[in-house]
Amino acid sequence: MSGNAVANRPGFIKLSPADRRDIRVITSQLEATVLEVALSNGHLKVPDNIEEILKDVTAKTIKYHLEFINQFVVPESVDPYKIISWFGFFLDKHLNPTGEPHNDLKRLTLHTMLDRLNETLQKDIGQQLHVNTIQHLFELNCKDGRADDHFGIGMNGTYFAFHSVRDTVERRCATSNCSK
Amino acid sequence: MTDEDFEKLCDEAEEDVCQRVESGELQRSSAPIQNCISRDLRQYIDKLSNQEFFSSEVAAAAERVRRTAGI
C-alpha cells in the first residue's frame, strides 16, 4: 500500500498536505535547536548516528499523530503542543535511555522541548508559564523511566499541562472580553 | 533529513496506521477532540517556512536553552 493508496480508505484519516507541512516545520525547529546547541558545545557527546536518531524520532512522532487523529477523530489538524511534547520525549529516550538525570543531552533535550512549548504558548495566547513551573516540569520529566517514575509526568502529561493553560485562558477570555 | 525522506516517513506511517484502523486494532473514541490554535500561532507557524525567519528563531531558542539548561 503506497501513501496514495491510503488516501481514500473509508474510516481512515490521512495526513493532509497542511498537516505534513506543519509537522515538518515544528519538528525541524526542535531538531535544529538541539543540533545548534549540541554541535556548538565541545563538551557534549553527540552520538555519531544523530541523523538516524532524529529520523526515527520524527517517524514515531508522525505515527503517534496519525494514531491520535484516527483514535479521537480529529479532522486534519496538527496540535503543536502534542507534536513538540512527543518529539521531545522520544528524543530524550533515544539520547538518554538509562534516564540519568544529570546527563547534559537530557537537559538539552528537555529544556529545548519546554522552551518550544512555552514559546508556542506565548504566540498562542500571549502568556507563558513561570520559570519555576518550567523548572518543575523539567524535574517531573527527569523522573520518567527511572525507579521513582511514579513522580514522572510523561509526554501526554507535559502536553496537557500546556493545553490546560491554553484552554483555560482562551475560555476565560472568550467570556470576559479580556486582552489575555 | 530531506523533504523526500520526510514525505516517505509520512507515507510509511499512513500505511501502518491505516492497516491498524482497518483491522480494528485502533478503536475509535466516542468523544471527538477538536484541535484549536489561535490565528497568531497559525501565522507564526506559517512564517517559519521562511528560511531567514526560521534561522533567527532557532538562534534565539538556542540562546535561551543554553542559559536555562546551563550548557
gemmi code that builds the backbone of each chain (N, CA, C; Angstrom):
import gemmi

chains = {
    "A": [
        ("MET", (0.840, -1.193, 0.000), (0.000, 0.000, 0.000), (0.881, 1.252, 0.000)),
        ("SER", (0.753, 2.121, -0.978), (1.582, 3.323, -1.014), (0.862, 4.448, -0.282)),
        ("GLY", (1.528, 5.575, -0.132), (0.917, 6.729, 0.523), (-0.368, 7.119, -0.161)),
        ("ASN", (-0.403, 7.057, -1.491), (-1.608, 7.425, -2.219), (-2.714, 6.403, -2.008)),
        ("ALA", (-2.313, 5.133, -1.826), (-3.309, 4.064, -1.699), (-4.180, 4.230, -0.460)),
        ("VAL", (-3.657, 4.886, 0.565), (-4.458, 5.037, 1.781), (-5.367, 6.262, 1.709)),
        ("ALA", (-5.214, 7.040, 0.635), (-5.881, 8.340, 0.564), (-7.384, 8.269, 0.769)),
        ("ASN", (-8.029, 7.305, 0.155), (-9.489, 7.276, 0.227), (-10.032, 6.061, 0.956)),
        ("ARG", (-9.236, 5.491, 1.830), (-9.725, 4.344, 2.593), (-10.831, 4.798, 3.533)),
        ("PRO", (-11.979, 4.148, 3.496), (-13.066, 4.572, 4.369), (-12.677, 4.417, 5.834)),
        ("GLY", (-12.982, 5.417, 6.618), (-12.716, 5.344, 8.049), (-11.307, 5.712, 8.454)),
        ("PHE", (-10.459, 6.020, 7.478), (-9.082, 6.377, 7.826), (-8.854, 7.865, 7.583)),
        ("ILE", (-8.328, 8.554, 8.585), (-7.995, 9.981, 8.427), (-6.513, 10.068, 8.099)),
        ("LYS", (-6.206, 10.506, 6.892), (-4.802, 10.584, 6.481), (-4.234, 11.961, 6.822)),
        ("LEU", (-2.946, 12.123, 6.549), (-2.313, 13.415, 6.763), (-2.638, 14.333, 5.591)),
        ("SER", (-3.132, 15.507, 5.878), (-3.360, 16.468, 4.798), (-2.014, 17.103, 4.441)),
        ("PRO", (-1.906, 17.718, 3.270), (-0.657, 18.421, 2.944), (-0.304, 19.466, 4.006)),
        ("ALA", (-1.328, 20.135, 4.559), (-1.070, 21.149, 5.600), (-0.530, 20.493, 6.869)),
        ("ASP", (-1.084, 19.307, 7.221), (-0.575, 18.563, 8.389), (0.910, 18.233, 8.204)),
        ("ARG", (1.218, 17.732, 7.027), (2.614, 17.350, 6.752), (3.540, 18.559, 6.874)),
        ("ARG", (3.088, 19.667, 6.318), (3.903, 20.892, 6.355), (4.106, 21.344, 7.805)),
        ("ASP", (3.029, 21.321, 8.588), (3.128, 21.777, 9.981), (4.041, 20.868, 10.807)),
        ("ILE", (3.858, 19.556, 10.659), (4.699, 18.625, 11.433), (6.168, 18.810, 11.045)),
        ("ARG", (6.385, 18.995, 9.763), (7.759, 19.174, 9.264), (8.415, 20.407, 9.890)),
        ("VAL", (7.699, 21.515, 9.878), (8.305, 22.760, 10.350), (8.474, 22.737, 11.880)),
        ("ILE", (7.507, 22.143, 12.591), (7.583, 22.105, 14.062), (8.726, 21.191, 14.518)),
        ("THR", (8.832, 20.009, 13.898), (9.910, 19.091, 14.300), (11.277, 19.609, 13.840)),
        ("SER", (11.307, 20.273, 12.693), (12.579, 20.824, 12.203), (13.112, 21.890, 13.142)),
        ("GLN", (12.200, 22.679, 13.703), (12.632, 23.746, 14.605), (13.250, 23.154, 15.882)),
        ("LEU", (12.631, 22.100, 16.409), (13.179, 21.432, 17.590), (14.536, 20.803, 17.274)),
        ("GLU", (14.553, 20.095, 16.166), (15.766, 19.410, 15.711), (16.921, 20.402, 15.530)),
        ("ALA", (16.640, 21.505, 14.853), (17.679, 22.500, 14.566), (18.190, 23.142, 15.850)),
        ("THR", (17.292, 23.357, 16.813), (17.715, 23.984, 18.074), (18.625, 23.035, 18.860)),
        ("VAL", (18.219, 21.766, 18.941), (19.044, 20.775, 19.653), (20.428, 20.684, 19.005)),
        ("LEU", (20.450, 20.611, 17.683), (21.733, 20.476, 16.981), (22.589, 21.730, 17.124)),
        ("GLU", (21.943, 22.890, 17.052), (22.665, 24.165, 17.182), (23.405, 24.237, 18.519)),
        ("VAL", (22.711, 23.862, 19.598), (23.340, 23.914, 20.924), (24.370, 22.789, 21.065)),
        ("ALA", (23.982, 21.592, 20.652), (24.864, 20.427, 20.847), (26.179, 20.557, 20.072)),
        ("LEU", (26.069, 20.977, 18.811), (27.268, 20.995, 17.971), (28.182, 22.192, 18.257)),
        ("SER", (27.638, 23.215, 18.947), (28.482, 24.372, 19.261), (29.135, 24.210, 20.631)),
        ("ASN", (28.837, 23.093, 21.306), (29.402, 22.862, 22.628), (30.350, 21.663, 22.566)),
        ("GLY", (31.614, 21.930, 22.768), (32.633, 20.885, 22.643), (32.515, 19.778, 23.671)),
        ("HIS", (31.811, 20.046, 24.792), (31.736, 19.053, 25.862), (30.617, 18.030, 25.665)),
        ("LEU", (29.644, 18.370, 24.832), (28.513, 17.452, 24.657), (28.878, 16.333, 23.691)),
        ("LYS", (28.590, 15.123, 24.109), (28.914, 13.978, 23.253), (27.692, 13.620, 22.413)),
        ("VAL", (27.680, 14.129, 21.205), (26.563, 13.870, 20.298), (26.813, 12.528, 19.610)),
        ("PRO", (25.835, 11.625, 19.652), (26.045, 10.314, 19.010), (26.353, 10.461, 17.518)),
        ("ASP", (27.190, 9.561, 17.020), (27.549, 9.615, 15.594), (26.327, 9.435, 14.697)),
        ("ASN", (25.366, 8.660, 15.209), (24.181, 8.375, 14.386), (23.017, 9.322, 14.681)),
        ("ILE", (23.342, 10.562, 15.030), (22.304, 11.522, 15.418), (21.266, 11.731, 14.299)),
        ("GLU", (21.717, 11.738, 13.051), (20.771, 11.923, 11.942), (19.744, 10.789, 11.907)),
        ("GLU", (20.256, 9.579, 12.128), (19.388, 8.402, 12.146), (18.405, 8.471, 13.320)),
        ("ILE", (18.911, 8.916, 14.470), (18.069, 9.052, 15.661), (16.951, 10.055, 15.401)),
        ("LEU", (17.315, 11.196, 14.827), (16.315, 12.244, 14.563), (15.251, 11.765, 13.576)),
        ("LYS", (15.681, 10.965, 12.633), (14.733, 10.414, 11.656), (13.749, 9.469, 12.348)),
        ("ASP", (14.275, 8.637, 13.231), (13.427, 7.697, 13.955), (12.448, 8.429, 14.879)),
        ("VAL", (12.946, 9.470, 15.535), (12.103, 10.266, 16.431), (10.988, 10.951, 15.627)),
        ("THR", (11.326, 11.464, 14.461), (10.318, 12.110, 13.600), (9.280, 11.081, 13.156)),
        ("ALA", (9.750, 9.892, 12.787), (8.834, 8.828, 12.341), (7.846, 8.465, 13.450)),
        ("LYS", (8.361, 8.335, 14.679), (7.492, 7.998, 15.818), (6.468, 9.104, 16.051)),
        ("THR", (6.917, 10.343, 15.938), (6.017, 11.479, 16.172), (4.894, 11.497, 15.130)),
        ("ILE", (5.238, 11.274, 13.877), (4.226, 11.245, 12.809), (3.217, 10.131, 13.087)),
        ("LYS", (3.748, 8.972, 13.470), (2.870, 7.825, 13.705), (1.930, 8.078, 14.887)),
        ("TYR", (2.446, 8.674, 15.948), (1.594, 8.996, 17.096), (0.507, 9.986, 16.701)),
        ("HIS", (0.889, 10.954, 15.877), (-0.110, 11.945, 15.432), (-1.222, 11.244, 14.647)),
        ("LEU", (-0.832, 10.371, 13.752), (-1.827, 9.646, 12.951), (-2.717, 8.758, 13.825)),
        ("GLU", (-2.089, 8.070, 14.767), (-2.869, 7.226, 15.676), (-3.855, 8.086, 16.469)),
        ("PHE", (-3.364, 9.233, 16.901), (-4.204, 10.107, 17.723), (-5.397, 10.627, 16.921)),
        ("ILE", (-5.145, 11.148, 15.722), (-6.269, 11.744, 14.972), (-7.258, 10.670, 14.520)),
        ("ASN", (-6.777, 9.435, 14.362), (-7.690, 8.365, 13.973), (-8.455, 7.797, 15.174)),
        ("GLN", (-7.818, 7.817, 16.317), (-8.469, 7.274, 17.507), (-9.492, 8.257, 18.081)),
        ("PHE", (-9.143, 9.537, 18.037), (-10.031, 10.542, 18.639), (-10.786, 11.353, 17.583)),
        ("VAL", (-10.691, 10.915, 16.343), (-11.418, 11.547, 15.239), (-11.184, 13.056, 15.212)),
        ("VAL", (-9.924, 13.410, 15.041), (-9.559, 14.830, 14.937), (-9.311, 15.115, 13.462)),
        ("PRO", (-10.183, 15.846, 12.814), (-10.042, 16.022, 11.375), (-8.887, 16.956, 10.979)),
        ("GLU", (-7.944, 16.410, 10.318), (-6.876, 17.151, 9.646), (-6.384, 18.407, 10.357)),
        ("SER", (-5.907, 18.257, 11.547), (-5.306, 19.425, 12.183), (-4.222, 18.983, 13.151)),
        ("VAL", (-3.134, 19.729, 13.130), (-1.982, 19.405, 13.966), (-2.038, 20.246, 15.234)),
        ("ASP", (-1.817, 19.610, 16.374), (-1.716, 20.341, 17.630), (-0.222, 20.485, 17.936)),
        ("PRO", (0.333, 21.698, 17.835), (1.772, 21.872, 18.033), (2.241, 21.410, 19.403)),
        ("TYR", (1.391, 21.581, 20.425), (1.795, 21.176, 21.778), (2.055, 19.667, 21.846)),
        ("LYS", (1.205, 18.904, 21.171), (1.400, 17.444, 21.169), (2.673, 17.084, 20.405)),
        ("ILE", (2.820, 17.666, 19.220), (3.979, 17.319, 18.390), (5.284, 17.617, 19.128)),
        ("ILE", (5.344, 18.777, 19.772), (6.570, 19.169, 20.489), (6.831, 18.222, 21.671)),
        ("SER", (5.790, 17.926, 22.442), (5.963, 17.046, 23.617), (6.402, 15.648, 23.196)),
        ("TRP", (5.756, 15.113, 22.185), (6.079, 13.761, 21.742), (7.502, 13.697, 21.175)),
        ("PHE", (7.845, 14.665, 20.331), (9.185, 14.680, 19.732), (10.247, 14.786, 20.835)),
        ("GLY", (10.033, 15.693, 21.785), (10.997, 15.885, 22.879), (11.150, 14.622, 23.715)),
        ("PHE", (10.034, 13.980, 24.005), (10.048, 12.769, 24.820), (10.799, 11.642, 24.103)),
        ("PHE", (10.472, 11.423, 22.832), (11.132, 10.338, 22.079), (12.634, 10.604, 21.930)),
        ("LEU", (12.980, 11.874, 21.704), (14.401, 12.202, 21.552), (15.140, 11.966, 22.866)),
        ("ASP", (14.509, 12.336, 23.961), (15.125, 12.115, 25.270), (15.369, 10.628, 25.511)),
        ("LYS", (14.383, 9.809, 25.158), (14.523, 8.356, 25.371), (15.672, 7.786, 24.528)),
        ("HIS", (15.853, 8.336, 23.334), (16.934, 7.869, 22.467), (18.305, 8.302, 22.982)),
        ("LEU", (18.390, 9.572, 23.371), (19.696, 10.125, 23.734), (20.118, 9.734, 25.142)),
        ("ASN", (19.130, 9.376, 25.963), (19.444, 9.074, 27.355), (18.584, 7.915, 27.838)),
        ("PRO", (18.808, 6.730, 27.273), (17.923, 5.597, 27.568), (17.926, 5.148, 29.023)),
        ("THR", (18.989, 5.447, 29.769), (19.032, 4.989, 31.160), (18.339, 5.969, 32.104)),
        ("GLY", (17.968, 7.140, 31.580), (17.239, 8.104, 32.404), (18.120, 8.862, 33.383)),
        ("GLU", (19.424, 8.860, 33.154), (20.361, 9.585, 34.025), (19.975, 11.076, 34.093)),
        ("PRO", (19.589, 11.582, 35.277), (19.014, 12.929, 35.350), (19.997, 14.072, 35.109)),
        ("HIS", (21.286, 13.837, 35.349), (22.235, 14.937, 35.195), (22.953, 14.907, 33.842)),
        ("ASN", (22.446, 14.098, 32.966), (23.023, 13.994, 31.641), (22.824, 15.303, 30.863)),
        ("ASP", (23.908, 15.808, 30.250), (23.820, 17.078, 29.518), (22.838, 17.012, 28.355)),
        ("LEU", (22.845, 15.872, 27.652), (21.943, 15.748, 26.498), (20.484, 15.701, 26.955)),
        ("LYS", (20.265, 15.160, 28.145), (18.901, 15.144, 28.690), (18.452, 16.569, 28.984)),
        ("ARG", (19.320, 17.318, 29.656), (18.971, 18.718, 29.964), (18.718, 19.495, 28.681)),
        ("LEU", (19.574, 19.268, 27.701), (19.408, 19.971, 26.415), (18.068, 19.616, 25.775)),
        ("THR", (17.766, 18.333, 25.697), (16.535, 17.900, 25.029), (15.289, 18.405, 25.751)),
        ("LEU", (15.264, 18.190, 27.064), (14.066, 18.574, 27.814), (13.882, 20.087, 27.856)),
        ("HIS", (14.976, 20.826, 28.004), (14.838, 22.289, 28.029), (14.461, 22.832, 26.650)),
        ("THR", (14.935, 22.187, 25.596), (14.524, 22.622, 24.253), (13.026, 22.385, 24.074)),
        ("MET", (12.574, 21.216, 24.501), (11.141, 20.894, 24.405), (10.304, 21.905, 25.204)),
        ("LEU", (10.722, 22.164, 26.452), (9.935, 23.064, 27.304), (9.994, 24.505, 26.801)),
        ("ASP", (11.147, 24.915, 26.282), (11.261, 26.263, 25.708), (10.319, 26.414, 24.522)),
        ("ARG", (10.323, 25.406, 23.670), (9.473, 25.445, 22.469), (7.986, 25.480, 22.859)),
        ("LEU", (7.624, 24.683, 23.866), (6.232, 24.657, 24.325), (5.833, 26.020, 24.895)),
        ("ASN", (6.745, 26.605, 25.683), (6.421, 27.887, 26.306), (6.349, 29.009, 25.262)),
        ("GLU", (7.227, 28.968, 24.283), (7.177, 29.974, 23.205), (5.901, 29.809, 22.383)),
        ("THR", (5.501, 28.561, 22.193), (4.252, 28.306, 21.454), (3.066, 28.882, 22.220)),
        ("LEU", (3.092, 28.696, 23.537), (2.034, 29.249, 24.384), (2.010, 30.775, 24.275)),
        ("GLN", (3.190, 31.360, 24.262), (3.305, 32.825, 24.142), (2.691, 33.314, 22.822)),
        ("LYS", (3.019, 32.629, 21.741), (2.480, 33.024, 20.432), (0.969, 32.778, 20.378)),
        ("ASP", (0.532, 31.732, 21.080), (-0.865, 31.306, 21.007), (-1.784, 32.201, 21.834)),
        ("ILE", (-1.417, 32.429, 23.102), (-2.333, 33.162, 23.993), (-1.694, 34.394, 24.610)),
        ("GLY", (-0.433, 34.680, 24.251), (0.220, 35.878, 24.777), (0.702, 35.736, 26.207)),
        ("GLN", (0.785, 34.528, 26.710), (1.273, 34.307, 28.076), (2.172, 33.080, 28.114)),
        ("GLN", (3.036, 33.040, 29.116), (3.932, 31.889, 29.282), (3.815, 31.323, 30.692)),
        ("LEU", (4.270, 30.088, 30.867), (4.384, 29.520, 32.209), (5.578, 30.170, 32.907)),
        ("HIS", (5.451, 30.329, 34.207), (6.525, 30.935, 35.002), (7.765, 30.030, 34.978)),
        ("VAL", (8.922, 30.645, 35.115), (10.178, 29.894, 35.076), (10.202, 28.786, 36.141)),
        ("ASN", (9.583, 29.031, 37.300), (9.543, 27.995, 38.355), (8.699, 26.792, 37.919)),
        ("THR", (7.627, 27.070, 37.196), (6.769, 25.982, 36.710), (7.508, 25.172, 35.643)),
        ("ILE", (8.255, 25.884, 34.805), (9.044, 25.189, 33.781), (10.077, 24.283, 34.453)),
        ("GLN", (10.712, 24.800, 35.498), (11.712, 24.001, 36.213), (11.047, 22.772, 36.848)),
        ("HIS", (9.847, 22.972, 37.384), (9.104, 21.859, 37.993), (8.789, 20.802, 36.926)),
        ("LEU", (8.341, 21.256, 35.751), (8.055, 20.321, 34.655), (9.318, 19.578, 34.228)),
        ("PHE", (10.437, 20.284, 34.237), (11.710, 19.645, 33.900), (12.012, 18.515, 34.895)),
        ("GLU", (11.850, 18.815, 36.174), (12.127, 17.805, 37.210), (11.193, 16.596, 37.056)),
        ("LEU", (9.928, 16.867, 36.773), (8.967, 15.766, 36.609), (9.331, 14.920, 35.385)),
        ("ASN", (9.780, 15.578, 34.315), (10.195, 14.849, 33.118), (11.430, 13.998, 33.388)),
        ("CYS", (12.294, 14.484, 34.285), (13.510, 13.732, 34.621), (13.187, 12.429, 35.353)),
        ("LYS", (12.011, 12.353, 35.953), (11.639, 11.140, 36.702), (11.234, 10.001, 35.764)),
        ("ASP", (10.796, 10.346, 34.566), (10.311, 9.308, 33.658), (11.394, 8.281, 33.341)),
        ("GLY", (11.023, 7.023, 33.414), (11.948, 5.945, 33.066), (12.911, 5.579, 34.185)),
        ("ARG", (12.726, 6.185, 35.361), (13.611, 5.868, 36.485), (12.844, 5.077, 37.548)),
        ("ALA", (13.582, 4.653, 38.571), (12.945, 3.849, 39.625), (11.805, 4.631, 40.279)),
        ("ASP", (11.982, 5.933, 40.387), (10.935, 6.746, 41.029), (10.043, 7.429, 39.986)),
        ("ASP", (9.755, 6.708, 38.900), (8.989, 7.362, 37.824), (7.490, 7.474, 38.121)),
        ("HIS", (7.090, 7.039, 39.322), (5.703, 7.327, 39.718), (5.533, 8.822, 39.965)),
        ("PHE", (6.651, 9.578, 40.008), (6.572, 11.033, 40.089), (6.733, 11.675, 38.716)),
        ("GLY", (6.852, 10.856, 37.688), (7.041, 11.380, 36.332), (5.758, 11.951, 35.759)),
        ("ILE", (5.891, 12.634, 34.634), (4.721, 13.274, 34.025), (4.460, 12.739, 32.617)),
        ("GLY", (5.496, 12.311, 31.919), (5.318, 11.725, 30.589), (4.987, 12.753, 29.518)),
        ("MET", (4.971, 12.269, 28.272), (4.782, 13.202, 27.149), (3.357, 13.753, 27.083)),
        ("ASN", (2.375, 12.924, 27.446), (0.996, 13.410, 27.389), (0.685, 14.334, 28.566)),
        ("GLY", (1.304, 14.065, 29.705), (1.125, 14.959, 30.843), (1.739, 16.318, 30.567)),
        ("THR", (2.913, 16.305, 29.944), (3.577, 17.567, 29.599), (2.721, 18.353, 28.607)),
        ("TYR", (2.266, 17.656, 27.581), (1.383, 18.301, 26.603), (0.166, 18.893, 27.306)),
        ("PHE", (-0.434, 18.107, 28.204), (-1.692, 18.537, 28.796), (-1.519, 19.708, 29.761)),
        ("ALA", (-0.325, 19.834, 30.350), (-0.069, 20.986, 31.227), (-0.230, 22.278, 30.416)),
        ("PHE", (0.350, 22.289, 29.223), (0.266, 23.486, 28.365), (-1.130, 23.632, 27.765)),
        ("HIS", (-1.712, 22.512, 27.382), (-3.058, 22.545, 26.806), (-4.057, 23.125, 27.809)),
        ("SER", (-3.909, 22.725, 29.075), (-4.848, 23.185, 30.106), (-4.768, 24.698, 30.284)),
        ("VAL", (-3.546, 25.214, 30.311), (-3.377, 26.667, 30.451), (-3.998, 27.371, 29.250)),
        ("ARG", (-3.699, 26.858, 28.077), (-4.213, 27.454, 26.849), (-5.740, 27.486, 26.850)),
        ("ASP", (-6.310, 26.353, 27.195), (-7.766, 26.198, 27.168), (-8.429, 27.112, 28.201)),
        ("THR", (-7.835, 27.156, 29.387), (-8.415, 27.970, 30.456), (-8.387, 29.455, 30.093)),
        ("VAL", (-7.235, 29.919, 29.622), (-7.109, 31.342, 29.262), (-8.034, 31.683, 28.104)),
        ("GLU", (-8.076, 30.811, 27.124), (-8.907, 31.053, 25.946), (-10.388, 31.145, 26.321)),
        ("ARG", (-10.847, 30.234, 27.168), (-12.260, 30.236, 27.575), (-12.583, 31.449, 28.428)),
        ("ARG", (-11.651, 31.788, 29.312), (-11.898, 32.943, 30.179), (-12.000, 34.207, 29.336)),
        ("CYS", (-11.101, 34.313, 28.364), (-11.095, 35.500, 27.510), (-12.329, 35.553, 26.614)),
        ("ALA", (-12.819, 34.399, 26.220), (-13.992, 34.363, 25.346), (-15.234, 34.878, 26.064)),
        ("THR", (-15.228, 34.752, 27.394), (-16.434, 35.157, 28.130), (-16.276, 36.490, 28.844)),
        ("SER", (-15.046, 37.032, 28.863), (-14.885, 38.261, 29.657), (-14.257, 39.422, 28.897)),
        ("ASN", (-14.088, 39.270, 27.601), (-13.513, 40.352, 26.792), (-12.126, 40.777, 27.249)),
        ("CYS", (-11.379, 39.898, 27.886), (-10.053, 40.292, 28.362), (-9.085, 40.353, 27.187)),
        ("SER", (-7.939, 40.983, 27.421), (-6.967, 41.108, 26.339), (-5.855, 40.084, 26.482)),
        ("LYS", (-6.117, 39.024, 27.247), (-5.131, 37.981, 27.539), (-3.971, 38.592, 28.296)),
    ],
    "B": [
        ("MET", (17.572, 15.805, 7.393), (16.613, 14.982, 6.667), (16.054, 15.767, 5.485)),
        ("THR", (16.002, 15.125, 4.355), (15.487, 15.822, 3.169), (13.951, 15.816, 3.187)),
        ("ASP", (13.365, 16.683, 2.349), (11.906, 16.708, 2.234), (11.396, 15.353, 1.755)),
        ("GLU", (12.169, 14.742, 0.863), (11.775, 13.429, 0.325), (11.752, 12.375, 1.431)),
        ("ASP", (12.769, 12.407, 2.300), (12.819, 11.479, 3.443), (11.590, 11.671, 4.329)),
        ("PHE", (11.272, 12.941, 4.563), (10.147, 13.244, 5.445), (8.829, 12.733, 4.839)),
        ("GLU", (8.635, 12.971, 3.570), (7.412, 12.505, 2.901), (7.309, 10.983, 2.975)),
        ("LYS", (8.461, 10.315, 2.841), (8.481, 8.857, 2.907), (8.063, 8.382, 4.307)),
        ("LEU", (8.558, 9.070, 5.323), (8.177, 8.707, 6.692), (6.669, 8.857, 6.877)),
        ("CYS", (6.116, 9.940, 6.298), (4.661, 10.166, 6.402), (3.899, 9.044, 5.699)),
        ("ASP", (4.350, 8.682, 4.506), (3.675, 7.616, 3.750), (3.718, 6.291, 4.508)),
        ("GLU", (4.879, 5.983, 5.074), (5.028, 4.721, 5.812), (4.136, 4.703, 7.051)),
        ("ALA", (4.081, 5.844, 7.740), (3.228, 5.927, 8.940), (1.767, 5.769, 8.548)),
        ("GLU", (1.364, 6.373, 7.446), (-0.027, 6.244, 6.983), (-0.367, 4.788, 6.686)),
        ("GLU", (0.539, 4.111, 6.012), (0.308, 2.699, 5.692), (0.094, 1.889, 6.965)),
        ("ASP", (0.986, 2.075, 7.924), (0.937, 1.316, 9.165), (-0.351, 1.595, 9.938)),
        ("VAL", (-0.649, 2.868, 10.137), (-1.811, 3.224, 10.959), (-3.110, 2.863, 10.237)),
        ("CYS", (-3.138, 3.020, 8.911), (-4.331, 2.666, 8.135), (-4.662, 1.184, 8.330)),
        ("GLN", (-3.638, 0.356, 8.280), (-3.856, -1.081, 8.464), (-4.410, -1.387, 9.852)),
        ("ARG", (-3.911, -0.655, 10.833), (-4.366, -0.899, 12.212), (-5.790, -0.382, 12.425)),
        ("VAL", (-6.157, 0.657, 11.712), (-7.544, 1.147, 11.773), (-8.456, 0.108, 11.128)),
        ("GLU", (-8.046, -0.376, 9.959), (-8.884, -1.332, 9.221), (-9.025, -2.665, 9.952)),
        ("SER", (-7.964, -3.061, 10.653), (-8.026, -4.340, 11.366), (-8.797, -4.213, 12.679)),
        ("GLY", (-9.116, -3.000, 13.065), (-9.864, -2.791, 14.305), (-8.965, -2.687, 15.522)),
        ("GLU", (-7.644, -2.742, 15.300), (-6.717, -2.645, 16.423), (-6.821, -1.276, 17.100)),
        ("LEU", (-6.977, -0.248, 16.266), (-7.149, 1.102, 16.810), (-8.634, 1.392, 16.951)),
        ("GLN", (-9.077, 1.514, 18.171), (-10.501, 1.740, 18.435), (-10.803, 3.232, 18.483)),
        ("ARG", (-11.900, 3.592, 17.865), (-12.333, 4.988, 17.885), (-12.880, 5.379, 19.252)),
        ("SER", (-12.517, 6.593, 19.669), (-13.099, 7.128, 20.888), (-14.487, 7.664, 20.570)),
        ("SER", (-15.368, 7.630, 21.568), (-16.721, 8.133, 21.315), (-16.782, 9.648, 21.466)),
        ("ALA", (-15.706, 10.223, 21.999), (-15.727, 11.674, 22.210), (-14.675, 12.357, 21.344)),
        ("PRO", (-15.083, 12.894, 20.190), (-14.110, 13.547, 19.311), (-13.453, 14.753, 19.984)),
        ("ILE", (-12.206, 14.992, 19.625), (-11.466, 16.124, 20.182), (-11.233, 17.145, 19.070)),
        ("GLN", (-11.418, 18.396, 19.403), (-11.187, 19.442, 18.407), (-9.871, 20.141, 18.710)),
        ("ASN", (-8.934, 20.060, 17.785), (-7.701, 20.829, 17.955), (-7.999, 22.291, 17.668)),
        ("CYS", (-7.346, 23.164, 18.393), (-7.629, 24.584, 18.201), (-6.386, 25.407, 18.510)),
        ("ILE", (-5.992, 26.257, 17.582), (-4.900, 27.191, 17.864), (-5.327, 28.582, 17.403)),
        ("SER", (-4.716, 29.588, 17.975), (-5.107, 30.963, 17.655), (-4.593, 31.367, 16.277)),
        ("ARG", (-5.163, 32.446, 15.779), (-4.717, 32.960, 14.479), (-3.238, 33.394, 14.551)),
        ("ASP", (-2.857, 33.971, 15.709), (-1.467, 34.422, 15.875), (-0.485, 33.249, 15.772)),
        ("LEU", (-0.846, 32.133, 16.428), (0.043, 30.955, 16.371), (0.051, 30.368, 14.958)),
        ("ARG", (-1.107, 30.365, 14.329), (-1.195, 29.868, 12.939), (-0.249, 30.671, 12.033)),
        ("GLN", (-0.279, 31.993, 12.197), (0.571, 32.852, 11.377), (2.051, 32.610, 11.673)),
        ("TYR", (2.348, 32.388, 12.957), (3.741, 32.134, 13.349), (4.256, 30.855, 12.690)),
        ("ILE", (3.461, 29.794, 12.751), (3.880, 28.515, 12.156), (4.061, 28.672, 10.645)),
        ("ASP", (3.154, 29.397, 10.009), (3.281, 29.623, 8.566), (4.562, 30.400, 8.246)),
        ("LYS", (4.869, 31.364, 9.125), (6.041, 32.215, 8.899), (7.354, 31.425, 8.999)),
        ("LEU", (7.310, 30.316, 9.756), (8.526, 29.506, 9.925), (8.983, 28.857, 8.614)),
        ("SER", (8.131, 28.861, 7.614), (8.535, 28.333, 6.306), (9.565, 29.239, 5.642)),
        ("ASN", (9.627, 30.478, 6.120), (10.644, 31.412, 5.616), (11.980, 31.079, 6.282)),
        ("GLN", (12.977, 30.719, 5.483), (14.249, 30.220, 5.997), (14.948, 31.217, 6.922)),
        ("GLU", (14.892, 32.490, 6.534), (15.574, 33.510, 7.341), (14.918, 33.628, 8.721)),
        ("PHE", (13.594, 33.648, 8.730), (12.859, 33.747, 9.996), (13.097, 32.494, 10.836)),
        ("PHE", (13.059, 31.337, 10.172), (13.297, 30.059, 10.848), (14.661, 30.083, 11.553)),
        ("SER", (15.685, 30.521, 10.835), (17.041, 30.526, 11.398), (17.146, 31.475, 12.584)),
        ("SER", (16.516, 32.641, 12.473), (16.603, 33.594, 13.584), (15.859, 33.062, 14.811)),
        ("GLU", (14.757, 32.358, 14.609), (14.019, 31.763, 15.725), (14.833, 30.647, 16.386)),
        ("VAL", (15.513, 29.856, 15.574), (16.348, 28.772, 16.116), (17.513, 29.359, 16.922)),
        ("ALA", (18.127, 30.410, 16.392), (19.252, 31.031, 17.101), (18.792, 31.584, 18.454)),
        ("ALA", (17.628, 32.222, 18.466), (17.107, 32.781, 19.720), (16.770, 31.662, 20.704)),
        ("ALA", (16.167, 30.594, 20.196), (15.810, 29.464, 21.067), (17.077, 28.819, 21.626)),
        ("ALA", (18.086, 28.659, 20.779), (19.343, 28.035, 21.218), (19.973, 28.842, 22.349)),
        ("GLU", (19.910, 30.148, 22.244), (20.479, 31.013, 23.275), (19.733, 30.847, 24.600)),
        ("ARG", (18.417, 30.805, 24.516), (17.619, 30.620, 25.738), (17.912, 29.255, 26.362)),
        ("VAL", (18.003, 28.225, 25.514), (18.230, 26.864, 26.029), (19.613, 26.756, 26.684)),
        ("ARG", (20.615, 27.381, 26.075), (21.967, 27.363, 26.681), (21.910, 27.934, 28.093)),
        ("ARG", (21.147, 29.012, 28.223), (21.049, 29.699, 29.509), (20.282, 28.844, 30.527)),
        ("THR", (19.095, 28.382, 30.153), (18.263, 27.664, 31.134), (18.820, 26.274, 31.457)),
        ("ALA", (19.428, 25.624, 30.455), (19.969, 24.274, 30.691), (21.375, 24.326, 31.274)),
        ("GLY", (21.971, 25.519, 31.284), (23.326, 25.660, 31.805), (24.356, 24.910, 30.980)),
        ("ILE", (24.172, 24.945, 29.669), (25.077, 24.219, 28.770), (25.961, 25.206, 28.013)),
    ],
}
model = gemmi.Model(1)
for chain_id, residues in chains.items():
    chain = gemmi.Chain(chain_id)
    for i, (resn, *xyz) in enumerate(residues, 1):
        res = gemmi.Residue()
        res.name, res.seqid = resn, gemmi.SeqId(i, " ")
        for name, pos in zip(("N", "CA", "C"), xyz):
            atom = gemmi.Atom()
            atom.name, atom.element = name, gemmi.Element(name[0])
            atom.pos, atom.b_iso = gemmi.Position(*pos), 0.0
            res.add_atom(atom)
        chain.add_residue(res)
    model.add_chain(chain)
structure = gemmi.Structure()
structure.add_model(model)
structure.setup_entities()
